[in-house]
Amino acid sequence: MKRLLALVLAGILTVGLLGCGGKGNDAKPTSAPVNNGGEKTAMEKLIEAAKAEGELVVYGSCEEEYLAAACDNFKKIYGINVQYQRLSTGEVQSKIEEEKGNPSGDVWFGGTTDPYNVAASEGLLLPYEAQNASHLLSSMYRDKDGCWYGIYKGILGFMVNKDELKRKGIDAPADWKDLLDPKYKGLIWLSNYNTAGTAKLVVNTMIQKYGHDEGIKYLVDVDKNIEVYTKSGSGPSKNVGTGECVVGIGFLHDGITQIIDNGYGNIQLIIPSSGTSFEIGATAIFKGCKHENAAKLWIEYALSPDCVELGAKNGSYQFLVIDNAKQPQAAADFGLDPENVMKYDFEDAKANTKKYVEEVMNALGSAADGRFKTE
């Protein structure tokens, strides 16, 4: 609801528990109002119930520095003990699938939505109608049933080592088809289709961009030039500055981290000329979790400046997708435009990501053996 209506009706609004696609009020979790009758608001009741549980287990698929800062701040604000573990999105997806509705974690934080959508389609995420979802910039930044909510947006592209390309006398790739050129053989790094949400997004992007058969053919053809598939989506970016990876495919904000935080001024960021896609980094509750109220409070927190503005302070320079948060200046400084992306079919990704990944792996056969990293 709009802010004015939320203020008038604050005493009777409740936190939606069944996630039906509507919006709640926009009260921040740290400043829920009390009505004139002195009764506790829905947010205050949620905070009280979460504190009574006193525990929260977070699986994070963003970078560990950001994950740690977000968890520490949640504990500082609410006094709730937080345990967290950094896992790639594919690892989290596999873990909760194996646990079959009895998850060892409570919430998922960060990482692209393709694995979230697979988990949602399998009934492994708990729908929840978050009050702070009213701050989302668009309905595209949430699952229609409230199974996940977006917290940031990242652009897919190339990161190249300018020094190594100059030394080899090779031009930087300008577009996706350029990566098929034999001159890039052994120079390209991508992430593992089975473990990294970034790689799953690459699969969906190529299929949506070129069509099903041509998209899979492209991935088979580009495999001939790929040296290694890292476990995590940020793996290629972490090796570009050193020159071990000359051309990395991944999210450009990871390249910004390497330039700003690690001092690798030899990295160039490239947005593919014919268009590219984007990730929505998300957060969600695992269905059957042991600390449900603390998990719901986490979602409210994750959709607030208290959480998302920690990204840019901890080496994560994604665009933010709520209207009351300050955007990281670094992303704009590097010329990235969050709107300059292709239209991405999230419903197709939700329905078919697992099948598409299996088809790509089957098409590759033994050709990629030894290059797919799981550690």
TORGU-143060 format. One record per residue (C-alpha): residue number from 0; y, z, x. Coordinates in nm, 2 decimals. Layout:
residues N
   resi       py       pz       px
    NUM        Y        Z        X
...
***
This chain:
residues 375
   resi       py       pz       px
      0     0.00     0.00     0.00
      1     0.36    -0.03     0.10
      2     0.53     0.26     0.27
      3     0.75     0.35    -0.03
      4     0.46     0.37    -0.27
      5     0.26     0.57    -0.01
      6     0.54     0.83     0.02
      7     0.56     0.87    -0.36
      8     0.19     0.90    -0.42
      9     0.09     1.07    -0.09
     10    -0.05     1.38    -0.27
     11    -0.30     1.18    -0.47
     12    -0.41     0.91    -0.23
     13    -0.75     0.94    -0.09
     14    -0.92     0.79     0.21
     15    -1.15     0.50     0.09
     16    -1.51     0.58     0.17
     17    -1.68     0.26     0.06
     18    -1.47    -0.02     0.22
     19    -1.40    -0.28    -0.05
     20    -1.13    -0.48     0.13
     21    -0.82    -0.32    -0.01
     22    -0.55    -0.13     0.18
     23    -0.47     0.24     0.19
     24    -0.14     0.40     0.27
     25     0.02     0.38     0.61
     26     0.04     0.75     0.71
     27    -0.03     0.81     1.08
     28    -0.32     1.04     1.15
     29    -0.09     1.28     1.33
     30     0.17     1.30     1.06
     31     0.01     1.30     0.71
     32     0.25     1.44     0.45
     33     0.18     1.73     0.21
     34     0.26     1.70    -0.16
     35     0.49     1.93    -0.35
     36     0.20     2.12    -0.48
     37     0.10     2.23    -0.14
     38    -0.24     2.06    -0.16
     39    -0.39     1.89     0.14
     40    -0.36     1.52     0.17
     41    -0.66     1.29     0.22
     42    -0.57     1.26     0.59
     43    -0.54     1.63     0.64
     44    -0.88     1.68     0.47
     45    -1.03     1.41     0.70
     46    -0.88     1.58     1.01
     47    -1.01     1.92     0.90
     48    -1.36     1.78     0.83
     49    -1.36     1.59     1.17
     50    -1.26     1.91     1.35
     51    -1.54     2.10     1.18
     52    -1.79     1.84     1.32
     53    -1.62     1.89     1.66
     54    -1.80     1.60     1.83
     55    -1.78     1.23     1.87
     56    -1.98     0.98     2.07
     57    -1.80     0.65     2.15
     58    -1.96     0.33     2.29
     59    -1.68     0.13     2.45
     60    -1.68    -0.24     2.53
     61    -1.33    -0.25     2.66
     62    -1.26    -0.18     3.03
     63    -1.35     0.17     3.13
     64    -1.00     0.29     3.23
     65    -0.87     0.21     2.88
     66    -1.18     0.36     2.72
     67    -1.14     0.68     2.91
     68    -0.77     0.71     2.83
     69    -0.83     0.65     2.46
     70    -1.11     0.91     2.44
     71    -0.91     1.17     2.64
     72    -0.61     1.12     2.41
     73    -0.82     1.16     2.10
     74    -0.95     1.49     2.23
     75    -0.60     1.60     2.32
     76    -0.46     1.52     1.97
     77    -0.74     1.66     1.76
     78    -0.93     1.90     1.98
     79    -1.26     1.71     1.92
     80    -1.50     1.68     2.21
     81    -1.56     1.31     2.30
     82    -1.85     1.17     2.49
     83    -1.82     0.80     2.58
     84    -2.02     0.53     2.76
     85    -1.90     0.19     2.87
     86    -2.14    -0.09     2.76
     87    -2.10    -0.46     2.70
     88    -2.09    -0.57     2.34
     89    -2.43    -0.73     2.37
     90    -2.57    -0.41     2.51
     91    -2.43    -0.21     2.22
     92    -2.56    -0.46     1.97
     93    -2.91    -0.45     2.12
     94    -2.90    -0.07     2.13
     95    -2.81    -0.01     1.77
     96    -3.05    -0.28     1.66
     97    -3.33    -0.09     1.84
     98    -3.22     0.24     1.68
     99    -3.26     0.09     1.33
    100    -3.00     0.30     1.14
    101    -3.04     0.62     1.34
    102    -2.77     0.55     1.60
    103    -2.71     0.77     1.91
    104    -2.34     0.68     1.90
    105    -2.08     0.73     1.63
    106    -1.83     0.45     1.69
    107    -1.78     0.13     1.88
    108    -1.45     0.06     2.05
    109    -1.33    -0.27     2.21
    110    -1.50    -0.59     2.28
    111    -1.50    -0.92     2.09
    112    -1.61    -0.93     1.72
    113    -1.90    -1.18     1.74
    114    -2.15    -0.90     1.82
    115    -1.98    -0.68     1.56
    116    -2.03    -0.94     1.30
    117    -2.40    -0.97     1.39
    118    -2.43    -0.59     1.35
    119    -2.24    -0.60     1.02
    120    -2.46    -0.88     0.88
    121    -2.77    -0.66     0.97
    122    -2.62    -0.36     0.78
    123    -2.57    -0.15     1.10
    124    -2.20    -0.08     1.05
    125    -2.05     0.16     0.80
    126    -1.78     0.02     0.57
    127    -1.47     0.23     0.57
    128    -1.13     0.16     0.41
    129    -0.89     0.28     0.67
    130    -0.54     0.40     0.57
    131    -0.38     0.26     0.89
    132    -0.52    -0.08     0.82
    133    -0.20    -0.13     0.63
    134    -0.04    -0.19     0.97
    135    -0.26    -0.49     1.06
    136    -0.05    -0.81     1.11
    137    -0.29    -1.02     0.91
    138    -0.61    -0.99     0.70
    139    -0.79    -1.19     0.97
    140    -0.78    -0.88     1.19
    141    -1.03    -0.69     0.98
    142    -1.37    -0.74     0.83
    143    -1.33    -0.80     0.45
    144    -1.56    -0.51     0.37
    145    -1.41    -0.28     0.63
    146    -1.71    -0.29     0.87
    147    -1.47    -0.34     1.16
    148    -1.10    -0.35     1.24
    149    -0.91    -0.54     1.50
    150    -0.72    -0.35     1.77
    151    -0.61    -0.63     2.00
    152    -0.62    -1.01     2.06
    153    -0.72    -1.19     2.38
    154    -0.70    -1.56     2.47
    155    -1.00    -1.74     2.62
    156    -0.93    -1.96     2.93
    157    -0.98    -2.01     3.30
    158    -0.88    -1.80     3.60
    159    -0.88    -1.99     3.93
    160    -0.84    -1.89     4.30
    161    -0.55    -2.11     4.41
    162    -0.61    -2.06     4.78
    163    -0.98    -2.16     4.76
    164    -0.91    -2.47     4.55
    165    -0.64    -2.57     4.80
    166    -0.88    -2.51     5.09
    167    -1.14    -2.73     4.93
    168    -0.89    -2.99     4.83
    169    -0.98    -2.96     4.46
    170    -0.74    -2.96     4.17
    171    -0.76    -2.68     3.91
    172    -0.94    -2.77     3.59
    173    -0.70    -2.84     3.30
    174    -0.95    -2.85     3.01
    175    -1.30    -2.77     2.91
    176    -1.44    -3.12     2.99
    177    -1.30    -3.09     3.34
    178    -1.55    -2.82     3.41
    179    -1.83    -3.08     3.39
    180    -1.71    -3.25     3.71
    181    -1.96    -3.22     3.99
    182    -1.68    -3.11     4.23
    183    -1.70    -2.77     4.06
    184    -2.07    -2.72     4.13
    185    -2.14    -2.37     4.24
    186    -1.78    -2.26     4.19
    187    -1.78    -2.16     3.82
    188    -1.87    -1.81     3.69
    189    -1.93    -1.73     3.32
    190    -2.08    -1.42     3.15
    191    -2.43    -1.37     3.02
    192    -2.48    -1.51     2.67
    193    -2.73    -1.23     2.59
    194    -2.52    -0.93     2.71
    195    -2.15    -1.03     2.69
    196    -1.94    -1.08     2.37
    197    -1.71    -1.31     2.57
    198    -2.00    -1.55     2.64
    199    -2.10    -1.54     2.27
    200    -1.75    -1.64     2.19
    201    -1.77    -1.93     2.44
    202    -2.09    -2.05     2.26
    203    -1.92    -2.04     1.92
    204    -1.61    -2.20     2.05
    205    -1.79    -2.50     2.20
    206    -1.99    -2.55     1.88
    207    -1.69    -2.52     1.66
    208    -1.49    -2.75     1.89
    209    -1.74    -3.02     1.95
    210    -2.00    -2.98     1.67
    211    -2.34    -2.82     1.69
    212    -2.54    -3.06     1.90
    213    -2.25    -3.17     2.12
    214    -2.15    -2.81     2.17
    215    -2.49    -2.70     2.29
    216    -2.51    -3.02     2.51
    217    -2.18    -2.92     2.67
    218    -2.31    -2.58     2.76
    219    -2.62    -2.73     2.91
    220    -2.42    -2.97     3.11
    221    -2.17    -2.72     3.23
    222    -2.46    -2.49     3.34
    223    -2.52    -2.74     3.63
    224    -2.19    -2.62     3.78
    225    -2.22    -2.24     3.71
    226    -2.31    -2.02     4.00
    227    -2.37    -1.69     3.81
    228    -2.36    -1.54     3.46
    229    -2.23    -1.19     3.49
    230    -2.34    -0.90     3.26
    231    -1.99    -0.83     3.14
    232    -1.73    -1.07     3.01
    233    -1.48    -0.94     3.26
    234    -1.71    -1.00     3.55
    235    -1.58    -1.34     3.65
    236    -1.22    -1.22     3.66
    237    -1.31    -0.94     3.90
    238    -1.44    -1.18     4.16
    239    -1.17    -1.46     4.14
    240    -0.92    -1.28     4.36
    241    -1.17    -1.23     4.64
    242    -1.27    -1.59     4.63
    243    -1.64    -1.52     4.55
    244    -1.57    -1.68     4.22
    245    -1.34    -1.98     4.24
    246    -1.32    -2.07     3.87
    247    -1.39    -1.80     3.62
    248    -1.42    -1.84     3.24
    249    -1.30    -1.54     3.04
    250    -1.01    -1.37     2.87
    251    -0.68    -1.43     3.04
    252    -0.57    -1.07     3.00
    253    -0.85    -0.98     3.25
    254    -0.68    -1.21     3.50
    255    -0.35    -1.04     3.44
    256    -0.51    -0.71     3.53
    257    -0.63    -0.85     3.86
    258    -0.29    -0.99     3.94
    259    -0.08    -0.69     3.84
    260    -0.31    -0.39     3.90
    261    -0.51    -0.52     4.19
    262    -0.25    -0.74     4.36
    263    -0.43    -1.07     4.36
    264    -0.14    -1.31     4.35
    265    -0.37    -1.60     4.44
    266    -0.50    -1.61     4.08
    267    -0.37    -1.88     3.84
    268    -0.42    -1.85     3.46
    269    -0.50    -2.17     3.27
    270    -0.50    -2.23     2.89
    271    -0.73    -2.53     2.82
    272    -0.51    -2.82     2.73
    273    -0.71    -2.94     2.43
    274    -0.71    -2.59     2.28
    275    -0.90    -2.27     2.31
    276    -1.01    -1.98     2.09
    277    -0.95    -1.61     2.10
    278    -1.12    -1.28     2.06
    279    -1.03    -1.00     1.83
    280    -1.12    -0.68     2.00
    281    -1.25    -0.44     1.74
    282    -1.36    -0.09     1.65
    283    -1.63     0.02     1.40
    284    -1.85     0.30     1.27
    285    -2.22     0.29     1.32
    286    -2.40     0.34     0.99
    287    -2.60     0.66     0.99
    288    -2.39     0.82     1.26
    289    -2.41     1.20     1.31
    290    -2.03     1.26     1.30
    291    -1.91     1.05     1.02
    292    -1.58     1.23     0.96
    293    -1.49     1.23     1.32
    294    -1.58     0.86     1.33
    295    -1.35     0.78     1.04
    296    -1.07     0.97     1.21
    297    -1.13     0.76     1.52
    298    -1.08     0.44     1.32
    299    -0.74     0.58     1.19
    300    -0.65     0.67     1.55
    301    -0.76     0.34     1.69
    302    -0.52     0.17     1.44
    303    -0.22     0.36     1.57
    304     0.02     0.33     1.86
    305    -0.12     0.66     1.99
    306    -0.43     0.46     2.09
    307    -0.35     0.09     2.13
    308    -0.04     0.14     2.35
    309    -0.26     0.31     2.61
    310    -0.41    -0.04     2.69
    311    -0.11    -0.17     2.89
    312    -0.08     0.17     3.06
    313    -0.44     0.14     3.18
    314    -0.48    -0.22     3.30
    315    -0.56    -0.39     2.96
    316    -0.29    -0.64     2.86
    317    -0.42    -0.78     2.53
    318    -0.18    -0.86     2.25
    319    -0.18    -0.58     1.99
    320    -0.24    -0.66     1.62
    321    -0.07    -0.37     1.44
    322     0.30    -0.39     1.34
    323     0.41    -0.05     1.46
    324     0.29    -0.09     1.82
    325     0.49    -0.22     2.12
    326     0.34    -0.54     2.26
    327     0.26    -0.54     2.64
    328     0.54    -0.74     2.81
    329     0.30    -0.87     3.08
    330     0.12    -1.10     2.85
    331     0.44    -1.27     2.75
    332     0.56    -1.28     3.11
    333     0.26    -1.49     3.20
    334     0.34    -1.74     2.92
    335     0.06    -1.65     2.69
    336     0.11    -1.72     2.32
    337    -0.12    -1.54     2.08
    338    -0.06    -1.80     1.82
    339    -0.14    -2.10     2.04
    340    -0.51    -2.10     1.96
    341    -0.76    -2.30     1.75
    342    -0.86    -2.19     1.41
    343    -1.18    -1.99     1.46
    344    -1.44    -1.97     1.19
    345    -1.54    -1.60     1.19
    346    -1.78    -1.65     0.89
    347    -1.98    -1.91     1.08
    348    -1.99    -1.69     1.38
    349    -2.10    -1.39     1.17
    350    -2.38    -1.59     1.02
    351    -2.50    -1.79     1.32
    352    -2.41    -1.63     1.65
    353    -2.76    -1.49     1.72
    354    -2.92    -1.83     1.63
    355    -2.67    -2.03     1.84
    356    -2.73    -1.81     2.15
    357    -3.11    -1.85     2.11
    358    -3.06    -2.23     2.08
    359    -2.85    -2.24     2.40
    360    -3.10    -2.03     2.60
    361    -3.39    -2.24     2.47
    362    -3.20    -2.56     2.57
    363    -3.14    -2.42     2.92
    364    -3.50    -2.33     2.96
    365    -3.58    -2.23     3.31
    366    -3.28    -2.40     3.46
    367    -3.07    -2.08     3.45
    368    -3.34    -1.84     3.58
    369    -3.21    -1.60     3.83
    370    -2.84    -1.65     3.75
    371    -2.82    -1.44     3.43
    372    -2.73    -1.09     3.55
    373    -2.81    -0.78     3.35
    374    -2.67    -0.52     3.59
***
